[in-house]
């Protein structure tokens, strides 16, 4: 369990403790954007029957939603991708631009069959996705999962409040440069992590040539499309990792959906290995085995980066890597859709630096130094 974080109070000092407590308890304001009256009605009932939620607005089209968003404060937008007129993908950048920090949760039938559309939405900045079930599919497990996702994106209705970083986060307090140059970079992410990952990869210097491992919590059917999108975003080769695959410089290796991406040393080379076993976090693929495997395979000569995501997957592996002399970097709260996984390594003192994705890219290049270049 992570320790509660102490946030810095606003510099004005004008907000009372009582007012702050009321703000923490306010309901999460949700906008529903879907052309189906039935779906809007069902989603409305799910939210109205649960504590802590308020329907801020409902819209049958993206055009109507954008007009409403201009005058309505919203925390979370439930967005269908497939609508007449302006589709969800076309509308998404506009929602992000004028939503004043509102998180977008894609709720669409395309999240099952249209992995490319869904991953494009996540790459553009949508925080998470949820399958819109067929008629009769809005059962209790679905309702529970939907409410959990919304709560994670806007805990206790505070998303639209200005985010404050932990005191000292992202400051000059960084670990000393490793005695041996890192041999690879391993990145772990979950909710909100795809957008952050693409920003990080685009910000890496073009000549940065170390291998990059990626574990992103995604369904198995999404992984091959995800690898292709990373290849485009990073302008470097990206493949889904397989057992025994050699790890080469200049390439990105993506964890398969049904196993943990790990590394082992084979002579003087590093190769991928796929672990299929349960882990404490319950995630598959999980970030923890990936980072832990770098202790033996790389003798700690690695950089781990933890991006936006729920829970604390990666924190145990990060502890092992740091103990072996490796470096852990974490995404900051201000740019994270969900500051769960990064917070877990920050709260335990494992993070050498806490920065926005572009800053993490530059920090990784700084730590690698001359070893990053061909």
C-alpha positions as CSV (number, residue, x, y, z in Angstrom):
1,X,0.0,0.0,0.0
2,X,1.4,3.4,-1.0
3,X,1.9,6.1,1.6
4,X,-0.4,9.1,1.4
5,X,1.3,12.0,-0.4
6,X,1.5,15.4,1.2
7,X,0.5,18.0,-1.3
8,X,1.7,21.6,-1.2
9,X,-1.1,24.1,-0.4
10,X,-2.0,26.8,-3.0
11,X,0.3,29.7,-2.7
12,X,-2.5,32.2,-2.2
13,X,-3.4,30.6,1.1
14,X,-7.0,31.7,0.8
15,X,-8.7,28.3,0.7
16,X,-9.8,27.1,4.1
17,X,-9.4,23.5,5.3
18,X,-13.2,23.1,5.3
19,X,-13.5,24.3,1.8
20,X,-10.7,22.0,0.7
21,X,-12.5,19.1,2.4
22,X,-15.7,19.9,0.6
23,X,-13.9,20.0,-2.7
24,X,-12.4,16.6,-2.0
25,X,-15.9,15.2,-1.5
26,X,-17.7,16.7,-4.5
27,X,-19.1,14.3,-7.0
28,X,-17.3,13.4,-10.2
29,X,-19.0,15.4,-13.0
30,X,-19.5,13.2,-16.1
31,X,-20.5,14.1,-19.7
32,X,-21.9,11.3,-21.8
33,X,-21.4,11.6,-25.6
34,X,-23.2,8.9,-27.6
35,X,-25.6,9.0,-30.5
36,X,-27.6,6.1,-29.0
37,X,-30.5,7.2,-26.7
38,X,-30.5,3.7,-25.1
39,X,-26.8,3.8,-24.3
40,X,-27.1,7.4,-22.9
41,X,-30.0,6.3,-20.7
42,X,-28.2,3.1,-19.4
43,X,-25.0,5.0,-18.6
44,X,-27.0,7.7,-16.9
45,X,-28.7,5.1,-14.7
46,X,-25.4,3.4,-13.8
47,X,-23.9,6.7,-12.7
48,X,-27.1,8.0,-10.9
49,X,-27.4,4.7,-8.9
50,X,-23.8,5.0,-7.7
51,X,-22.5,7.4,-5.0
52,X,-20.1,10.2,-5.9
53,X,-21.2,10.9,-9.5
54,X,-23.1,13.6,-11.2
55,X,-24.3,13.8,-14.8
56,X,-23.0,17.2,-16.0
57,X,-24.3,16.9,-19.5
58,X,-25.5,14.4,-22.2
59,X,-25.0,14.8,-25.9
60,X,-26.1,12.8,-29.0
61,X,-23.3,14.2,-31.1
62,X,-19.8,15.5,-30.8
63,X,-20.9,18.9,-32.1
64,X,-23.5,19.2,-29.4
65,X,-21.0,18.1,-26.8
66,X,-18.5,20.7,-27.8
67,X,-21.1,23.4,-27.5
68,X,-22.1,22.1,-24.0
69,X,-18.4,21.8,-22.9
70,X,-17.8,25.5,-23.6
71,X,-20.2,26.3,-20.7
72,X,-20.1,23.3,-18.5
73,X,-17.4,22.1,-16.1
74,X,-16.7,18.4,-16.6
75,X,-14.3,15.9,-15.0
76,X,-14.7,12.8,-17.2
77,X,-16.1,12.5,-20.7
78,X,-17.5,9.1,-21.8
79,X,-17.0,9.2,-25.6
80,X,-18.3,7.0,-28.3
81,X,-16.0,6.8,-31.3
82,X,-18.5,5.8,-34.0
83,X,-21.0,8.6,-34.4
84,X,-22.6,10.4,-37.4
85,X,-21.2,13.8,-38.3
86,X,-18.0,14.5,-36.4
87,X,-16.7,11.1,-35.2
88,X,-15.1,10.6,-31.8
89,X,-11.6,10.5,-33.2
90,X,-12.0,13.8,-34.9
91,X,-13.6,15.3,-31.9
92,X,-11.1,14.0,-29.3
93,X,-8.4,16.7,-29.8
94,X,-11.2,19.4,-29.4
95,X,-12.4,17.8,-26.2
96,X,-8.9,17.7,-24.8
97,X,-8.2,21.3,-25.9
98,X,-11.3,22.9,-24.4
99,X,-12.1,20.4,-21.6
100,X,-10.0,22.2,-19.0
101,X,-8.3,19.0,-17.8
102,X,-11.3,16.7,-18.3
103,X,-10.3,13.1,-18.8
104,X,-11.7,11.1,-21.8
105,X,-12.8,7.5,-21.4
106,X,-13.6,5.9,-24.7
107,X,-16.8,3.8,-24.4
108,X,-17.3,2.3,-27.8
109,X,-18.0,-0.9,-29.6
110,X,-14.8,-0.2,-31.6
111,X,-12.7,-1.0,-28.5
112,X,-13.2,-4.7,-29.3
113,X,-13.0,-5.0,-33.1
114,X,-11.4,-1.7,-33.9
115,X,-8.1,-1.9,-32.0
116,X,-6.5,0.6,-34.3
117,X,-9.2,3.2,-33.7
118,X,-9.0,2.7,-29.9
119,X,-5.2,2.8,-29.8
120,X,-5.2,5.9,-31.9
121,X,-7.5,7.5,-29.4
122,X,-5.2,6.5,-26.6
123,X,-2.2,7.8,-28.5
124,X,-4.0,11.1,-29.0
125,X,-4.6,11.6,-25.3
126,X,-7.7,9.6,-24.3
127,X,-7.0,8.2,-20.8
128,X,-8.6,4.8,-21.0
129,X,-11.1,2.6,-22.9
130,X,-14.1,0.5,-22.1
131,X,-16.0,-1.8,-24.3
132,X,-19.6,-0.8,-25.0
133,X,-21.4,-4.1,-24.7
134,X,-24.2,-5.4,-26.8
135,X,-27.8,-5.3,-25.6
136,X,-28.1,-7.0,-22.2
137,X,-24.4,-6.7,-21.6
138,X,-24.6,-3.8,-19.0
139,X,-24.5,-6.3,-16.1
140,X,-23.1,-5.9,-12.6
141,X,-19.5,-6.7,-13.5
142,X,-19.6,-4.2,-16.3
143,X,-21.1,-1.5,-14.1
144,X,-18.5,-2.1,-11.4
145,X,-15.6,-2.0,-13.9
146,X,-16.9,1.2,-15.5
147,X,-17.3,3.0,-12.2
148,X,-13.8,1.9,-11.1
149,X,-12.3,3.3,-14.3
150,X,-14.1,6.7,-13.8
151,X,-13.1,6.9,-10.1
152,X,-9.5,6.1,-11.0
153,X,-9.5,8.9,-13.6
154,X,-11.0,11.4,-11.2
155,X,-10.5,10.3,-7.6
156,X,-13.1,12.0,-5.4
157,X,-13.8,14.6,-8.0
158,X,-10.5,16.4,-7.9
159,X,-9.3,16.1,-11.5
160,X,-10.2,19.7,-12.5
161,X,-8.4,21.1,-9.4
162,X,-4.9,22.3,-10.3
163,X,-2.5,19.4,-9.7
164,X,0.4,19.9,-7.3
165,X,3.6,17.9,-7.4
166,X,5.1,16.4,-4.4
167,X,7.6,18.8,-2.8
168,X,10.9,18.4,-4.5
169,X,9.6,16.1,-7.3
170,X,11.4,16.8,-10.6
171,X,14.0,18.9,-8.8
172,X,17.8,18.6,-9.0
173,X,17.8,15.7,-6.4
174,X,19.0,12.9,-8.7
175,X,21.1,9.9,-8.1
176,X,24.7,9.9,-9.2
177,X,25.5,8.7,-12.7
178,X,25.8,4.9,-12.9
179,X,29.4,3.5,-12.8
180,X,28.7,1.5,-15.9
181,X,26.6,2.7,-18.9
182,X,23.1,1.3,-19.2
183,X,22.6,-1.5,-21.7
184,X,18.9,-0.8,-22.3
185,X,15.8,1.1,-21.3
186,X,12.7,-0.6,-19.9
187,X,9.4,1.3,-19.8
188,X,6.2,0.3,-17.9
189,X,2.8,1.9,-18.3
190,X,-0.9,1.4,-17.9
191,X,-3.9,3.8,-17.9
192,X,-2.9,7.0,-19.8
193,X,0.5,5.5,-20.5
194,X,0.2,5.2,-24.3
195,X,-0.1,8.9,-24.8
196,X,2.8,9.5,-22.4
197,X,4.9,6.8,-24.1
198,X,4.5,8.2,-27.5
199,X,5.5,11.7,-26.2
200,X,8.6,10.2,-24.6
201,X,9.6,8.2,-27.7
202,X,9.2,11.2,-30.0
203,X,11.4,13.3,-27.6
204,X,14.3,10.9,-27.6
205,X,17.3,12.1,-29.7
206,X,17.2,10.5,-33.1
207,X,20.6,9.0,-32.6
208,X,19.6,7.3,-29.3
209,X,20.2,3.7,-30.1
210,X,19.8,1.6,-26.9
211,X,17.2,-1.2,-27.1
212,X,13.8,-0.2,-25.5
213,X,11.5,-2.7,-23.8
214,X,7.9,-1.8,-23.3
215,X,5.3,-3.4,-21.0
216,X,1.9,-1.7,-21.5
217,X,-1.3,-3.2,-19.9
218,X,-3.4,-4.0,-22.9
219,X,-5.5,-6.9,-24.2
220,X,-3.6,-9.4,-26.2
221,X,-5.6,-8.6,-29.4
222,X,-4.3,-5.0,-29.3
223,X,-0.6,-5.8,-29.0
224,X,0.4,-6.1,-32.7
225,X,-1.5,-2.9,-33.6
226,X,0.2,-1.2,-30.6
227,X,3.6,-2.2,-31.8
228,X,2.9,-0.7,-35.2
229,X,1.8,2.5,-33.7
230,X,4.9,2.7,-31.5
231,X,7.1,2.2,-34.6
232,X,5.4,5.1,-36.3
233,X,5.6,7.4,-33.2
234,X,9.2,6.5,-32.5
235,X,10.5,6.3,-36.1
236,X,12.3,3.1,-35.1
237,X,11.6,-0.6,-35.5
238,X,9.1,-2.1,-33.0
239,X,8.2,-5.7,-32.6
240,X,6.2,-7.9,-30.3
241,X,8.7,-9.8,-28.2
242,X,9.0,-13.6,-28.6
243,X,10.9,-16.2,-26.6
244,X,14.6,-16.2,-27.5
245,X,14.4,-13.1,-29.7
246,X,17.8,-11.3,-29.7
247,X,17.7,-7.8,-28.3
248,X,19.3,-5.4,-30.8
249,X,20.2,-1.8,-30.6
250,X,17.8,0.7,-32.1
251,X,14.7,-1.6,-31.7
252,X,11.6,-1.5,-29.4
253,X,10.4,-4.8,-27.9
254,X,6.8,-4.9,-26.8
255,X,5.5,-7.4,-24.2
256,X,2.9,-9.8,-25.6
257,X,-0.5,-9.7,-24.1
258,X,-0.4,-13.1,-22.6
259,X,3.0,-13.1,-20.9
260,X,5.6,-11.1,-19.1
261,X,8.5,-9.6,-21.2
262,X,11.8,-10.5,-19.4
263,X,15.5,-10.5,-20.3
264,X,18.2,-13.1,-20.0
265,X,21.9,-13.0,-20.8
266,X,23.0,-15.5,-23.4
267,X,26.8,-15.3,-23.7
268,X,27.6,-11.7,-24.5
269,X,24.1,-11.0,-25.8
270,X,20.7,-10.2,-24.3
271,X,17.6,-12.1,-25.5
272,X,13.9,-11.8,-24.7
273,X,12.2,-14.5,-22.6
274,X,8.5,-14.7,-22.0
275,X,7.2,-15.5,-18.5
276,X,3.8,-17.0,-18.0
277,X,3.2,-17.1,-14.2
278,X,1.0,-15.1,-11.8
279,X,2.4,-12.0,-10.1
280,X,1.4,-10.1,-7.0
281,X,-0.1,-7.2,-9.0
282,X,-2.4,-9.6,-11.0
283,X,-1.3,-7.9,-14.2
284,X,-0.4,-9.8,-17.4
285,X,1.9,-8.6,-18.8
286,X,3.4,-7.1,-15.7
287,X,6.2,-4.5,-15.3
288,X,7.6,-6.1,-12.2
289,X,9.1,-9.3,-13.8
290,X,10.6,-7.1,-16.7
291,X,12.5,-4.8,-14.3
292,X,13.5,-7.7,-11.9
293,X,15.0,-9.7,-14.8
294,X,17.4,-6.8,-15.5
295,X,19.2,-7.4,-12.3
296,X,20.8,-10.7,-13.4
297,X,20.7,-10.1,-17.2
298,X,22.2,-6.6,-17.2
299,X,23.8,-6.6,-13.7
300,X,21.7,-3.6,-13.0
301,X,23.0,-1.7,-16.0
302,X,19.6,-0.4,-17.1
303,X,17.1,2.5,-16.9
304,X,13.5,1.8,-15.9
305,X,10.8,4.3,-16.6
306,X,7.4,4.2,-14.9
307,X,4.6,6.1,-16.7
308,X,0.9,6.8,-16.0
309,X,-1.1,3.9,-14.6
310,X,-3.4,2.6,-11.9
311,X,-2.0,0.5,-9.0
312,X,1.6,-0.1,-8.2
313,X,2.8,-2.6,-10.8
314,X,6.5,-2.0,-11.3
315,X,7.4,-0.8,-7.8
316,X,8.7,-4.2,-6.7
317,X,10.8,-4.6,-9.8
318,X,12.0,-1.1,-9.5
319,X,13.2,-1.7,-6.0
320,X,15.3,-4.7,-7.2
321,X,16.8,-2.8,-10.1
322,X,17.7,0.2,-7.9
323,X,19.3,-2.1,-5.3
324,X,21.5,-3.6,-8.2
325,X,22.6,-0.1,-9.3
326,X,20.0,0.7,-11.9
327,X,18.1,3.9,-12.4
328,X,14.4,4.5,-12.1
329,X,12.6,7.6,-13.6
330,X,8.9,8.4,-13.1
331,X,6.3,10.5,-14.8
332,X,5.1,13.5,-12.8
333,X,1.6,13.8,-11.5
334,X,0.7,16.9,-13.5
335,X,1.0,15.0,-16.8
336,X,-0.3,11.6,-15.7
337,X,-3.8,10.5,-16.4
338,X,-3.6,8.3,-13.3
339,X,-0.7,8.9,-10.9
340,X,-0.7,5.4,-9.4
341,X,2.3,3.4,-10.7
342,X,4.6,6.5,-10.8
343,X,3.6,7.5,-7.4
344,X,4.4,4.1,-6.0
345,X,8.1,4.5,-6.9
346,X,8.2,8.2,-5.9
347,X,6.7,7.5,-2.5
348,X,9.2,4.8,-1.8
349,X,12.2,7.0,-2.8
350,X,13.1,4.9,-5.8
351,X,12.8,7.6,-8.5
352,X,15.9,9.4,-9.5
353,X,13.8,12.1,-11.2
354,X,10.1,12.8,-11.6
355,X,9.4,14.6,-14.9
356,X,7.0,15.0,-17.8
357,X,7.5,12.5,-20.7
358,X,9.7,14.8,-22.7
359,X,11.9,15.4,-19.7
360,X,12.1,11.7,-19.0
361,X,13.5,11.2,-22.5
362,X,16.1,13.8,-22.1
363,X,17.1,12.5,-18.6
364,X,17.4,9.0,-20.0
365,X,19.7,10.3,-22.8
366,X,21.8,12.2,-20.1
367,X,22.2,9.0,-18.0
368,X,23.2,6.9,-21.0
369,X,25.6,9.5,-22.3
370,X,28.0,8.4,-25.0
371,X,26.6,4.9,-24.9
372,X,23.3,6.2,-26.5
373,X,24.9,7.1,-29.7
374,X,26.0,5.0,-32.7
